[in-house]
Amino acid sequence: MANLVDFVNNEISTRKDFPVFGAGDTITVYYEIKEGEKTRTQFFKGVVIQRKGSGATETFTIRKMSGAVGVERIFPVNMPALQKVELNQRGKVRRARIYYFRELTGKKAKIKERRR
């Protein structure tokens, strides 16, 4: 039964070639928005807080600061509206889920860049 579920997930899900990214990385996500009959592309640039799930249900959470307010958005990896993901900076963090990043402000909220 598990093989059947894996087969369906692999066949139905649309594979897109995104760069490999993880928690602490700064990325820009371009996604399509439909307003009535018009469609436009909008981007969301921020730090990856976590990657969660696997296969067709995999998601990632991005956090950015809009003024003094933190904004988080959850994107499914297999969302049809996702157009592309750009990796802007690799971050050096020691955890897979950096929830502590939500409480940090100012200089403490900086993430060091990881060497390539």
Secondary structure, 3 states (H helix, E strand, C coil): CHHHHHHHHHHHCCCCCCCCCCCCCEEEEEEEEEECCEEEEEEEEEEEEEEECCHHHCEEEEEEEECCEEEEEEEECCCCCEEEEEEEECECCCCCCCHHHHHCCHHHHCCCECCC
